[in-house]
Amino acid sequence: QVQLVESGGELVQTGGSLRLSCAASGGTFGRYDIGWFRQAPGKEREFVATINWSGSSVDYADFVKGRFTISRDNAKNTVYLQMINLKPEETAVYYCAATLYSPLASLGHTQTYSYWGQGTQVTVTS
């Protein structure tokens, strides 16, 4: 069973950048596909980005393409989400999640993931 801890969230201005980290422990990290999701107050949790176990396949929500980059370092048991040109409407709690060897087409859905972190707050001020 894997445990996930997100970090890197903070207060930034519109147009700013952040890099979020998702550190894993307690499992064989290289076996897990990882997703990033976010949830704003009063809204449902939504898919942001995903990367498969090897890092060979990634996918993004349309609204972050070209601005967010997901990557992983299996030697460090960590997945990263680099975010640039942030917008106020992207203020949310950002979560990472893990699942074992799942089809890429399924990785955009919250129900695919078995393990979740506690989240990190990203606040973008206008």
C-alpha positions in Angstrom: 0.0 0.0 0.0 1.4 3.4 -1.0 1.1 6.6 1.0 1.2 10.0 -0.8 2.1 13.4 0.5 1.7 16.5 -1.6 3.7 19.7 -1.1 4.5 23.0 -2.9 1.2 24.7 -2.8 1.2 28.4 -1.8 -0.2 31.8 -2.6 0.8 33.2 -6.0 -0.2 36.0 -8.2 -2.0 35.7 -11.5 0.5 34.6 -14.1 2.8 33.0 -11.5 4.3 29.6 -11.4 4.5 26.7 -8.9 5.9 23.3 -8.8 3.9 20.7 -6.8 5.4 17.5 -5.6 3.8 14.2 -4.7 6.1 12.0 -2.6 5.3 8.3 -2.2 6.2 5.8 0.4 5.3 2.3 1.5 5.0 0.7 -1.9 6.9 0.0 -5.1 6.5 3.5 -6.6 7.5 2.4 -10.1 4.4 0.2 -10.4 1.9 3.1 -9.9 0.3 5.4 -12.4 -0.1 8.8 -10.8 -2.8 11.5 -11.4 -3.2 15.1 -10.2 -6.7 16.4 -9.5 -8.0 19.6 -8.0 -11.0 20.6 -6.1 -12.2 24.2 -5.6 -14.7 25.1 -2.8 -18.2 24.0 -3.8 -17.0 22.2 -6.9 -16.4 18.6 -7.8 -12.9 17.2 -7.9 -11.5 17.4 -11.4 -8.8 15.8 -13.4 -5.7 17.9 -14.1 -2.9 15.6 -15.4 -1.7 12.0 -15.3 1.5 10.0 -15.9 1.9 6.3 -16.3 4.1 4.1 -14.2 7.2 4.4 -16.5 6.7 8.1 -17.4 6.3 7.2 -21.1 2.7 8.3 -21.3 1.1 11.5 -20.0 -2.3 13.2 -20.4 -3.7 16.6 -19.5 -7.0 18.2 -19.1 -7.6 20.6 -22.0 -7.6 23.7 -19.8 -4.0 23.1 -18.6 -2.4 21.9 -21.9 0.6 24.0 -22.7 0.8 25.4 -19.2 1.2 22.4 -16.9 3.8 19.7 -17.1 3.7 16.4 -15.2 6.9 14.4 -14.7 8.2 11.7 -12.4 11.5 10.6 -10.8 11.1 7.0 -9.8 14.5 7.0 -8.1 13.1 9.7 -5.8 9.6 8.2 -5.5 8.2 11.6 -6.6 5.9 13.0 -9.2 5.9 16.7 -10.1 3.4 19.1 -11.5 5.0 22.2 -12.9 2.4 24.9 -13.4 2.9 28.2 -15.2 0.7 31.2 -16.1 -1.7 30.4 -13.2 -5.2 31.9 -13.1 -7.4 32.9 -10.2 -9.9 30.2 -11.2 -7.3 27.6 -10.6 -7.4 28.2 -6.9 -8.1 24.8 -5.3 -6.7 22.0 -3.3 -4.5 19.9 -5.5 -4.4 16.2 -4.8 -2.2 13.4 -6.2 -3.5 9.9 -6.5 -2.1 6.5 -7.4 -3.3 3.3 -9.1 -1.6 0.2 -10.2 -1.1 -0.3 -13.9 -4.3 1.1 -15.3 -5.3 1.8 -18.9 -4.3 5.4 -19.9 -7.9 6.0 -21.0 -9.1 5.4 -17.4 -6.5 7.7 -15.7 -8.7 10.8 -16.0 -11.3 9.5 -13.6 -11.2 9.7 -9.9 -12.7 6.3 -9.4 -9.7 4.7 -11.1 -7.4 5.6 -8.2 -7.1 3.7 -5.0 -4.8 5.9 -3.0 -5.0 9.6 -2.4 -2.9 12.2 -0.6 -4.2 14.9 1.7 -3.9 17.7 -0.8 -2.0 21.0 -1.0 -3.6 24.4 -1.2 -2.9 26.5 -4.3 -4.3 30.1 -4.2 -3.9 32.4 -7.1 -4.6 36.0 -6.4 -5.8 38.5 -9.1 
